[in-house]
Amino acid sequence: MHKWKRKEKDRFQNNTMCPVIKQQRKLHKCKVKPFTRDFINISQSFLSLNSIHEMPHMQMKDLKENYVVSREPLKGSMNHKKSPQMIIKSGEKFEDGKKSSGRRNGRRRGRGYKVDRLQDGKLEPSTGSTPCKSLMFHKRPGFGQLGTKCIVKANHFLAEIPGSDLSHYRVEINPEVASRKLDKAIMTELVKLYRNSDLGMKLPVYDGRKNLYTAGSLPFTSKVFTVILTEEDEETGNVRKREFKVTIKFVAIAGMAQLRNLLSGKQVDTPQGALNIIDIVLRELAAQRYLSVGRFLYSPNIKKPQALSGGVESWRGFYQSIRPTQMGLSLNIDMSTIAFIEPLPVIDFVAQILGKDVYSRPMSDADRVKVKKALRGVKVEVTHRGNVRRKYRVSGLTTQPTRELIFPLDEHMNMKSVVEYFQEMYGYTIRYAHLPCLQVGNEKKVNYLPMEACKIVEGQRYTKGLNEKQITSLLKVSCQRPHEQELDILQTVQQNDYDHDPYAKEFGINISSKLASIEARVLPAPWLKYSDTGKEKEYLPQVGQWNMMNKKVINGSTVRYWACINFSRSVQESTAHGFCQELVQMCQISGMEFDRDPVIPIYSARPDQVKKALKYVYHAAANKLEGKELELLIAILPDNNGSLYGDLKRICETDLGLISQCCLTKHVFKISRQYLANLSLKINVKMGGRNTVLLDALSWRIPLVSDIPTIIFGADVTHPESGEDCSPSIAAVVVSQDWPEVTKYAGLVCAQPHRQELIQDLFKTWQDPQRGTVAGGMIRELLLAFKKATGQKPLRIIFYRDGVSEGQFYQILLYELDAIRKACASLEPSYQPPVTFIVVQKRHHTRLFANNHNDRSSTDKSGNILPGTVVDSKICHPTEFDFYLCSHAGIQGTSRPAHYHVLWDENNFTADEIQSLTNNLCYTYARCTRSVSVVPPAYYAHLAAYRARFYIEPEASENGKARCTCTTNGSSVRPLPALKEKVKNVMFYC
């Protein structure tokens, strides 16, 4: 065998280099200028969305050596159609024997397809809560070395765990109670009564459900205890004694060996059970001191509550969670602020809700409805009975004022007024008899309580939506500079005093009081390329931000036909015209071709006539253009515009196929050059242009992107707000369209069942009477769009998935990787490009602080760590491939780094390569001249999903409420209206 061939074969068999990449390198040796775009010519392109059975195989000429890697799609997929076996033939050409230009000598060597596969026959995507454990996430390939080394601190505290195993017991309480709070109260009383006797001096911890844990064993395997508890009925306020029988039964020894193996660096499944036990132990005392909300604990004593207006106040609290890390077990503590109902006298609360005097004026019907909505479900205590402070839960509000209310005093229907009853029974004179009474209790027995005789019970979380003023106040209260946040975290650890926590002592857990000190690296910012027609053709951003002065966008779009609609009554036509001219001029300065005058004069319309106005302008422009179409609509909106913005976007993007740019009235009156510059950036990408690209992309120097056609996906699912019980979730997927620059992204959106996190429409098949089995879905359509835009078939897939919690990693990877593979196979049976699947998380609680807050060289202007700071050691996972990256400069408050977890990597990225790629992409975000906190494809997917929520048109039911958009079993939803072709191929969501 020829020496070169033998070496290549050996490399492939050793899994270090795939011949398809090696042979591609040999084919593309010729030099070209960086701006040359002579893509590989493909004679057999991807086919349209048609039947898999009708699809001809691509005719490919094999290279001198063919290597075959069998790649079966995931078995047991939720997609009901089973895909055929996938074969990758290394060395296949995609250009029918023609050599391509468009590559440079000396670029990095591509690495091979990873041969290890999902284990055949074991991959059953989990539809329940138990994930498939035969799948191991990608192991860390090593640690990054690129960048300037520095020391940062993290809000992680080292935890020492017990050396011995723990005991697990099952708890059954009879009669059963629905309240977890009551369960905890029963077990607290049990431990208090029996610890020194039957429990053998053990101090157990209880999870509030069915599980009890002890350090060591109890003196029995099963025992029944009697507990008598005094409790107050929330509906009636009556105090009563209840007897409960509690059975405690031994289940198993809760071993710590697997956790110790994980912490020592062995690749084992994360022992979530052991972590949960330690979490319960460390929360036990805190849950008695503070109010528990999920994993958060709040108290008015941590920091003085601040009024947010409208009867709402802020409470300070903290998040606490145990995590396995490279330095050992770590306790992650972070500060939090949320809204609680202010414990005011009810009458004062009502005055704040309505923002008017209620002490002397009666309530209108509208006011009464508003107050009823605010008070329903709120717990109050009476104040007219001295030390007797019975508590009730509000069920409603009377329609009549207190002075008109009467009720039956006895079975003989002897009636008495509420005013007389309170005077005679309690000697209490009702002063505000013009106000309605609170209704408490159940429907069978309704009790009336005057507002003035009630006070809101402290410690009730405010779960309704905050208004704009309250959100602003809450942000102001919670926003802390990094050094303040660090001090608060340290003070919280000191207050919790884990050294003297009896539960931690009992279980042998010790918590360090010092923040973890970590070696980090600051990655270099990438050079950006702008147009050669500007003064500054290339630019190196400083501290994560720059501006457009002396620069022009690299690809300016052309706007020849545009119009403007003014929906704001306060904006005169002359003012609107002046604003539009300033905007046009800024777009021209930025490098766009933009006609100075609109197609038709600026049209003024009422906000409630949005559909009529849009159609009028669209058709009036079409008539004047005689066959040509309007390209851009500029819309001036009132500052408070309700549903106008959403309605306008829905009509433009799903009905008219029109790109729009909305501007608020306040910006029209106060024209800022910075605002206009940002608008011009948004308009340029919406119209198909590009603002900037990475210089390394143009010179073919991005590792594992530039060497072969690479497609980058971003995906996200947004869910309805709490309280919306049946609105659909919205999934969005965006994909790069301009390899090798990877700057321009097309997107698709779809509705799916309520709170469903798996993206249902990534790949789907259905039966067509004429064509048989038809394949479709978002991935397939976007792969075709990439092929159409670049002339290339993607040979590598990088998939950034946003919005996934750690508990969903297995399900998401199994289902969505399966869908990606099936979508590829539906285009061509042998087409299986290697996939790298990365989860992006922003909703975590790790914060990074500068080692020395006074050292200005190690912080940005806001006092946060420098943009580009990356951490992949000590506080990261013991064996899996994850890292924290703070890619943005802080503006106010404490920056939150993004957490990236590489779940699957068939492209064999090194730590430096994936970290550098992710950081560099953050500088290509189209809407501003700043590096952003989340990799742009994931950011764009979030924007697209958020936009698509406006496309849902709720159907009004008879009672005026919006009808549910999902079926009764929640399995299907009404599909969103389709995006027009003109819209979905550009960055309409920007």
Sequence and secondary structure as in RCSB ss.txt:
>XXXX:A:sequence
MHKWKRKEKDRFQNNTMCPVIKQQRKLHKCKVKPFTRDFINISQSFLSLNSIHEMPHMQMKDLKENYVVSREPLK
GSMNHKKSPQMIIKSGEKFEDGKKSSGRRNGRRRGRGYKVDRLQDGKLEPSTGSTPCKSLMFHKRPGFGQLGTKC
IVKANHFLAEIPGSDLSHYRVEINPEVASRKLDKAIMTELVKLYRNSDLGMKLPVYDGRKNLYTAGSLPFTSKVF
TVILTEEDEETGNVRKREFKVTIKFVAIAGMAQLRNLLSGKQVDTPQGALNIIDIVLRELAAQRYLSVGRFLYSP
NIKKPQALSGGVESWRGFYQSIRPTQMGLSLNIDMSTIAFIEPLPVIDFVAQILGKDVYSRPMSDADRVKVKKAL
RGVKVEVTHRGNVRRKYRVSGLTTQPTRELIFPLDEHMNMKSVVEYFQEMYGYTIRYAHLPCLQVGNEKKVNYLP
MEACKIVEGQRYTKGLNEKQITSLLKVSCQRPHEQELDILQTVQQNDYDHDPYAKEFGINISSKLASIEARVLPA
PWLKYSDTGKEKEYLPQVGQWNMMNKKVINGSTVRYWACINFSRSVQESTAHGFCQELVQMCQISGMEFDRDPVI
PIYSARPDQVKKALKYVYHAAANKLEGKELELLIAILPDNNGSLYGDLKRICETDLGLISQCCLTKHVFKISRQY
LANLSLKINVKMGGRNTVLLDALSWRIPLVSDIPTIIFGADVTHPESGEDCSPSIAAVVVSQDWPEVTKYAGLVC
AQPHRQELIQDLFKTWQDPQRGTVAGGMIRELLLAFKKATGQKPLRIIFYRDGVSEGQFYQILLYELDAIRKACA
SLEPSYQPPVTFIVVQKRHHTRLFANNHNDRSSTDKSGNILPGTVVDSKICHPTEFDFYLCSHAGIQGTSRPAHY
HVLWDENNFTADEIQSLTNNLCYTYARCTRSVSVVPPAYYAHLAAYRARFYIEPEASENGKARCTCTTNGSSVRP
LPALKEKVKNVMFYC
>XXXX:A:secstr
  HHHHHHHHHHHTTS  HHHHHHHHHT S   TT       SS    S BTTT         SS EEEEE   T
T SSSS    EEEEET  SSTT       TT           S TT     SSS   TT    B       SEEE
EEEESEEEEE  SS EEEEEEEEES  S HHHHHHHHHHHHHHHTTTTTTT   EE SSSEEEEES  S SEEEE
EEEEEEE TTT  EEEEEEEEEEEEEEEE  HHHHHHHTT      HHHHHHHHHHHHHHHHHHSEEETTEEEET
TTS  EEEETTEEEEEEEEEEEEEETTEEEEEEEEEEEEEE   BHHHHHHHHHTS  SSS   HHHHHHHHHHH
TT EEEE TTTT   EEEEEEEEEEEGGG EEE STT  EEEHHHHHHHHH    S TTSEEEEEE SSSEEEEE
GGGEEE S  B  S   HHHHHHHHHHH   HHHHHHHHHHHHHHHTGGG HHHHHTT EE SS EEEEEEE   
  EE  TTSS SEE  BTTB   TT   SB  EE SEEEEE  TTS HHHHHHHHHHHHHHHHHHT EE SS SS
  EE  GGGHHHHHHHHHHHHHHHHTT    EEEEEE SS TTHHHHHHHHIIIII  EEEEEEHHHHHS  HHH
HHHHHHHHHHHTT BS EEHHHHTT STTTSSS EEEEEEEEE   TT SS  EEEEEEEE STTT   EEEEEE
EESTT  S TTSSEEEEETTTEEEEE HHHHHHHHHHHHHS   SEEEEEEES  GGGHHHHHHHHHHHHHHHHH
HH TT    EEEEEEE S    EEES TT GGGB TTS B TTEEE SSSS SSBEEEEEE S   SS    EEE
EEEEESS   HHHHHHHHHHHTT  TTSSB  SS HHHHHHHHHHHHHGGG    B TTSSB  SB TTSS B  
     HHHHTTTTT 
